[in-house]
């Protein structure tokens, strides 16, 4: 009965039909969707494979023997009669009987030991791929490439690298399916990773050096596929381009012009009629990777500036068209790329195109669409960090603060308001900020009154306290104290006791970069302002800072915020976010039109970068303060800390070789 099941059900359903051949030629998109690895579509072939694997669980030796017999018979029929359908069915039966488990990430997992895969590969799969005629027996060619792709994790580096020129050659086939499978195969090759025995991390099996000889033909072939009128928006090909660019990194130099020109050409084409969201996403990711690679070479500012000029020349026309025509799908992408390009330019100052672009970005209408907000915030962050002097000189700072006020008014966007405000604090002298501080602080306090009625008040409290500490890091803690006391006498005391004191645990859960700012800014408020003149307030703030310093110590947050941000970016790059992914940190209140580009990271400026260990800064500064006031604060320290906090403070002081007097 097992033989009857294999012959009349499995083999019959694995055999291609005239409809399959027609689909291959006339509707390659559907053929790929149904046939490719990782597809979730139920087809007769997939059902036959699942049936075979189910039989293998209970009758592995017998089922394997029967399947191998049919595989050999069909391959023999092909060799005698050149019946491509026989070989097509045989290769699919090879997949069904040999792969015991698989995943879209790693391809074939456990293999059937009763099937000699190596022999089949050498005799029947490799000859198809190595054949010079890329269009002969197209469906069998596609099958062979698919098998190589699925078994990729079982193929060693020399074998994979040796296959690359043959796979790349198939990008020039006239058949869309073969072109796509070749691109998909290269892309999946680049995702295969092995664990490094020294570092313990996963490293790519195919390295940049392995791929270097194929840069030019690979990019030429991939972009040629995108010119195929039968499927110009091929997301598998664009994903392969992105993956290759990631691996190539800073070695992109020789083919930069080719890649940039072709990506710009693709961008101009899709701007007229966006159809495929996946293709669009990978297109902008590819641009982001290219910009990251070209602007990441340290020590050659002139060359990087020239590259940025070239990017602006080519990208600004299509970007301006997107913004003018309000192509909703692309606007957030454009803002992210613009932010990355501006942040990557060496030195300070804005180029003429960026200067001209800034005033229209202050329009409230742009900020109404919530999908624009994260990307626009990154762009404004880059503007503030690179061109704050020019923004202030043009009297545009009030407009930026108007954007801050608008973002602050909504629970869904308030976190982005604080990003703008903290960057404004860091990039402006106190003389520029002083006229606006009363209004800004009043807005923050009014929003706090509203937030106190909401469930997420602790989140707002953490953002509010972080912002105050950001000011103290960049400017004078006494200035902040005076400004708050001018609004309401005793306001600093209320903030320290009722806001920070009640939300200590929440504050200690901030990110590593935020913990650094909170601890340094809080220390300055504690020791460099009139807080020191109020015993209860001083003790309460010290208690909060000891808990914060202990959180920093246990989290190992003495690394710079820049390093923490880089690590976070690397983690984020492991997965490419699609439009439906919710990665905004504010629930589902944002439009689905926003899709985060994993490679378009705009680094934040770390105001505490000069301080290696913020825990050490807290301890040494506190010890110096106490030495300047011997015996005056020891009682307040002892009375404000419980036993656990006192022990933690003592450990930190000892670790930094200081003591309190």
N, C-alpha and C positions, 0 to 999 in steps of 0.2 A: 504493500500500500504506500510506503514511503516513495518508492520509485514512481508510482502513478501520480502522487501529489507533485513531485518534482517535475515530471514530464508534462502533465496535463494542466497544472495550475501555475507553477513557478516559471518554467521555461516559456510557456505560452504567453504569459503576461509580461515577461521580460523582453520578448521579441518585438522589435519595432514594427509599426504599421505604416501604411501609406499616409495616414493622418499625421503621424509623428514626423515623417519626412517632409510633409507639406508645412508643418508648423516650424520645423528647423529653417526652412527656406523663407517662408512668407511672414512668420511672426516670431522672430528670434527672441524678443523680450519675454513672451509667454513660455517659450521652450526653456529658456534659461531659468526662469522663475520656478518652473516645475521640476527641472532636472538638477539644478545646482545643489551643492552640499549645503546643508543647513536650512533648506527650504521646509516650510511647515505645511506645504500643500500635499494632500493625499492624492497619489496617483496610483495607477495599477502597478507600475514598476516598484514604487516604494512599498506598496502593500505586499507584493511578492517577496521583496527583500525582508520585510518584517516577518513574514510567514517562515521563510528559510531560517532566520535567526531564532525564531521560537522553536522550530524543530531541532535546531542544534543544541538547545539547552537540555533536551531529553535523549536525543539519538545522535550525538555528535559524530562518532566514528562512521556510522552507516550513512548518515546524510552527507557527510563530507565525501565519502567514497562515491556515492551516486552523483553528486554535483560535479566532482572532478571528472568522472566519466563523461558526463554531458558536455562539460567545458572542452575536453579534449576532442570529442566528436564534432562539436561545432567549429572549433578552430581548424580541424582537419578538413571539414567541408569548405571552410573559407579558403584554405590553401589550395584546394583542388578546383573549386568552382568560382572563386573570388566573390562569393556571396557575402556582401558587407553586413547584411542583416544577421548572418550567423555569427560573425565576429562581434558585432555589437551586443547580441544576446549573451555571448560567452563572457565578455568583459563585465557585463552587468551581473552575471551569475558569479563571477570571481568576487565582485564586491559583496554580493549577498552572503556568500559562504565563508569568506576569509575575514571579514571585519566583524568582530564580536561586539565591539562597542565603539562609539565615535562621538565627536562633538564638533561644532562649527569652529571652535577655537583651535583645537589641536589636530583635527582630522581623525584618522583611524587610531583607536586606542589599543585594546587587546585584540590580538590576531589569532586565527584558528591554526593550531600547530599541525593539523592534518592536511593543510593545503600548502604546497610549495610555491609561495608567492614569488620568490626570487627567480625561479625558473620561468614562470609566466611573464614576469617583468622583462627579463632579458630576451625572451624569444618573441613576445607578441606585443609588448607595450612600447619599449624603447625604439624598436625599428620604425614604428609609426611616427614617433616624435622626431626621430633623426632623419626621416625621409625628406629630401630636398623639396619635393612638391608639397607645398602647404595646403593645397586645395584638393588633392586627391583623397577620395574616401572621406569626405568632410565629417560625417557623423562618427566614424571610427576614430578619426583624429581627435575630435572633441572628447570622445570616451577616454582615449589614452591620456590626454592632458588632465582630464578629471581624475583618473586613477592616480597619476603622479601627485596631484594636488592633495588627494585624500590621504595618501600614504606618506606625506611629507615628513611627519615627525619620526618616521622610521628610517629616513634616508640621511646618511652622514654628510658633512659639509662638502667634501670633495665631489661627491656624487651630485648634490644639489647645484653646486657651482658649475659642474660640467654640463648639467642640463640647461642652465640659464640661456646660453646662446641659441639653443634649439627652440626653447619656449619663446624667446624674444622674436625669433624669425617668424613665428606664427602670428604675430601682431599684424603682419602684412598680408594675411589671408583675405580673400574677398568675402568670406563668410563671417557674419557678425558674431555667431556663437563661438567660432574658433578664436576670433580676436578677443572676445570677452573672457573666454576660459583661459587664454594665455595671460591676460592681465590679472585675472583672479588668481592664477597659479603663482605668478611672481609676487603678488601682494601677500598671499598666504605663506610663501617661502620666507618672507621677511618677518613674519610674526613668530616663526619657530624659535624657541628659546631654550637654553640649557642652563642649569645651575652652575655657577662658578664655584669650584671647590674652595677657593681662597676667600672671596668676599661673601659667598653665600647668596648672592643676588642672581637674578636671571639675566642672562646676556644673550643677544641675538646669535643664532647659529651662523647666519650669513652676515659677515661684517662689512663695514664700509670699504675696506681694502679688497674684499672678494668681489664687490659689485663695481668697483672703480672702472675696470676695462669695458663695462657695458653701459656707462652713463649715456654717452651720445646715442648709440643705436636704440637704447631702451626708451629714452625720451622722444626720439624721432618716431619710433614705432607707436608709442602710446598716443602722441598727439595726432598722428596720422589716423588712428582709429576714431578720434573725436571729429575728424573731418568726414567720416562716413555718413552720408545723408540718410541711411537707413536707421541709424540710431546715434545721432550727434550728442545726446545728453546721456552718455553711458556712465552711470554712477560707479560701476565696478572699475572702469578704467581710471576715472578721476580719483577714486580711493587709492588705486595703485600708484598714481602719480604722487599723491600726498605721502604714502608710505615710503616711497623711494626718496622723496625730498627729506623726510625725517631722518632716514639712515644716512643720506649723503652729508647733511649738516653743512659745516663751513667749507667743505670741499666742492660746493656747488659752482664755484667761480667760473670754470670754463664753459659751462652751459647756462649760466644765469640769463644771458640775453635771450637765448632760445626759449627757455622756460617762461620767462616773464612775458615775452611777446605772445607766446601761445596761450598763456593763462589770460592775458588781457583780451586776446581775440575771443576766447571762450566766454569771458565775462560780457563783452559787448554783444555777443550773440544771444546769451540767455536773458540779458536785461530787456530785450524786446518782447520776450514771452516766456516767463519762468514757468516751467512745467514739472520738473522733477526735483522735489525738495532735497532728496539725498545727493543728487548731483550738485545742486547749488551749495549744499553744506560743505561737501568735500572740495569744491572749487575754492571757496573762501578759506577753508583750512589750508589748502595748498598755498594760497597767497600768504597766509599768516606764517607758515613754515618757511617759505622763501624769504620773507622779510626778516624773520628771526635769524635765519642763517646768515644773511648778508649784512645785518647790522650788529651781529654778535662778536665780530673780530675786534678785540681790544688792541689799543695801541696804534691804530691807523685811522685817526679821525677824518683826515682828508678823503681817504678812499671811501669810508662809510658815508660821509656827507655827499659825495658824488653819487653813490648808489641810491641814497635817499632822494636826491634830486631826480634821478632816473625813474624811480618808482613814482614820484609825484607827477612827473611829466606824462607817464603812461596811464596811471590810475585815476588821476583827478577828472579827466573828461568823462569816462563812464560813471564814476562816482557822482559827479555833479548831475549827470543825466538821471541817475537813480533818485537823487534827492529832489530834483526839479519835478520829475514825473511822479514822485511819491510811490515808488514801487515797494509796497508794504513788506514783501518777503525779504527784500534786500537791505532796507534802510538800517536795521540793527547791525547787520554784517558790515556795512560800509563804515558805520561809526566805530566798530571794533578795530577794523583794519586801519582807519585813520588814526585812532588812538595809539595803536602799536607802532605805526610808522613815525608818528611825532615823538613818542617816548624813546624810540630807537635812535633818533638823530643825536649825534654828539653835541656837547656844549649846550649853551642857553640861546634863547631867541627863537622867533617864529619866521618861517619862510613866507614870502608874499602870498602864495595860495592859502596857507593856513591863516594868515592875518585876515584875508578877505572872507574866509569861511566863518570866522568866529562870531561876528555880530548876528548873523541869521540864526545861529544856534541858540541864542538867548530867547528866541520866540517861545512863548508859553505853549503854543499849539504843538510843538515838537515834543514837549514834556507831558502832554495830555495822554499820549499813547503809551501805556505803561510798559509795553514791550521795548520801547526805546530807552527807558530809564537806565537800566544797568550799563548798556553800551555808551550812552551819552555821558554817564557819570565817569566812566573810564576815560572818555575823550576829554572831558573837562579836567580830570585829574592830570592828564598829560599836558593840557594847556597851562594849567596853574603851575606845574613843576618846571615847565620849559619857558614859559613866556609871561610870567606874572608881572614883570616890570612893564612890559608893553601893554598888557591889559589894564594895569593901573594908570599908565600914562595916557591911554585913550579914554579914561574915565568910564571903563566898563565894569569895574569892580561892583558898583551898585547893582548892575544887571545880574552878575553872578550870584550876589547875595539874594536877589529876587528869586532866582532859581532855587537856592537853598531854602528860602521861606516856603516856596510852593511844595518842595519835596517833604519838608518837615510837617506839613499840614495833614499828611496821610500816613496812617499806620503802615501801609504797604510800601511806602517809599522813604520813611524817615531814616532808615539805615544809610541810604545813599546821600541824604542831606548831611549826615555827620561825616561821610567821606569827603565831601566838598569842603565842609567847614574846617576839618582838621588839616587839610592840605592848604587852605587859605591861611590858617594860623602859621603853618610851617614856612610859607613862602613870602610872607609880608612882614616888613618891619613894624614895630609897635606904633610908630607915628602914623602909618597908613591905617592901621586897624582901630586906633583909639576912637575916631568919630563914630564908628559903627558898633563898637562893643556893647553899649547900653541896649541898643535895639536887638542885637543878636542874643544877648543873655536873656532879655525879656521874652523873646520868642521861645527860647529853650524852656524857660520856666513856665510859660503859659501852656506849652505842649505837655510839660510834666504834670500839670494839674489835670489835663484831659487824660493822660496816660494812667494816672493813679486810679481811674475808674475802670480801666481795662484789665483783661486777664494777663496780658504780657507786660505789666508794669516793670517787672524786674529787667526785661530786655531793654526797655527805654532807660531805666536807671543806669544800666551798665554802659550804654552808649553815651549818656549824659556825663557820667563821671569820667569816662575815657576822654571825652572832648575837653573837659576842664583840665585834666592832666596833660593833654596834648598842648594846651596853651601854656601851662607851667613849664613844660619841657622846652618850648620854643621861645618863651618870653619870661617875664617876671611873675613869680607866684604872688608877690605883694600887689602887683597891678591887678591881678584877678581878685584878690581879697578885697581891695579897695572898691573895685567896680561892683562886686556883689553887695558889699555893705552899703554902697551908695543907693542901690535899688531898695533894699530893706535892711535896717540894722538887725544884726543877729542872723542874717541869711546863711552865712558860711557855717555857723554853728548848727542850723537846721539841716543843711545839706550833709554835714559830717555825721550828725547823730541819726537823723530820720531817713536819709537816703542811703548813704554808704553803710551806716551802721546796721540798717535793716536788711540790706541786700549783699552782705559780705560774701555769702556762699555763692551767689549768682555772679558776682564780680570775679571771684576766683576761678570761674569756669571759662573766662574769656580766652581767646586764642593766645598763642605764645607771644606774637608780636604785640598784641594789645596789653598783655600782662606786663611787658617791659615798660610800655609808656605809662601805664597806671602806677607802677611802682616808682619809676623815676619822678614823674610829675607829682605823685602823692608825697614823696619824700621832700621835694622842694617846697610844697605847700606846708608841710609839717615844720620844716626847719628854716625856711627863708621868708616867712610871712608872719603876721601878727597872730597866727594860730598859736604860736608858742607862748603868747601872753594869756591864754585862756586854758586853764588846767584841764577842765573836763573835756573840752573839745580836743585838746592836744592828746590826751590819753585815749580818747575814742578813735582818733585818726591813727595813732600809733598802733592800736590793737588791730585795726583794719589792715595796716601796712605789714604787720608781722604775719598775719594770715596770708596776705598776698605774696610776701617774700618766701614763705614756706611753700606756697603753691608753685612759685617759680622754681624753687629748689627741687621739689619733687618731680616737676615736669621736665627738668633739665633745660629750662628756657634761657640759659645764659648765652645761647647762640644768638647771633644777630637776627633781627627781624627779616632782613633781606634773605638770609639763609633759610629761615623758616618759610618765607614766601616762595622761595625757589623750590623747596621740597614739596610744598603744597601744589605748586604748578606741575611738578613732575608726576605727582600722584594723579592729578587731574588729567594729565595727558594720556594715561593708560586707557582711558575710554573716551570716545568721541560722543559728545552730547548731541542728540537729535532734537528737532523742534518740540516734540512732545515731552521731552524730559523736563522735570521740574527741579532746577538747581539754583533757584533764586534766593532761597533762604527765607522766603516770606509766604509760604503756602501757595495757594493756587490763584492769587489775586492778579498775577501778571499774565499778559496775553501770551498765547502759545506761539506768537510770531517771533519771540525772542529765543535764540538758540546760541548758547555760549560757545565761542570758538576756543577749543582747548589750547591752541598754540598762539593765540593772540593775547598773551598775558602782558598787562601793563604793570610793571613793578611799582610798589609803593615806596615812598621815601621814608626811611627809618630815622626819625628825629633822635633816636638813642644810639645811632650806629657807632658813635665814638666810645660808648661804654661797653666793654667786653662782657662784664658780669654785672647785671643790675642788682642781683642779691648782694654782691660785694660792694656796689655803690651805696646801697641802703645802709649796710653795716658800718662801713668806713665813715660815711657822712654823719650818721647818728653818733658814732664814737667821737668824731671831731667836735660835733656840736656839744656833747656832754663835757668834753675836756674844756671847752670854752666857758661852760657854766658848771663848774665842779660841784657835785652834790645837789644841785637844784632840781634835777629831773629824775633822779633815781627813785624817789618816792612815788612819783606819778607813773613811772614805768612799772614798778612793782604792784601798784594798786589797780592798774588798768588791764593787766594780763593775767589770765588764769594759769594754772600749773603747766598745761600742755603748751600754751603759747610762750610762756617764759622759758621752758625747756628748748623749744624750737629756736627762739631768739639766741639763747646761750650757745646752741650748736652752731648757728650761723656766724656768730661773733668769733667763736673759737676757730671755725674753718677759715676765717679771714684774718686771724691773728690780731684781733683788736678786742678791747674791753671797754666797759662803761665806768665812768667815775663821777 
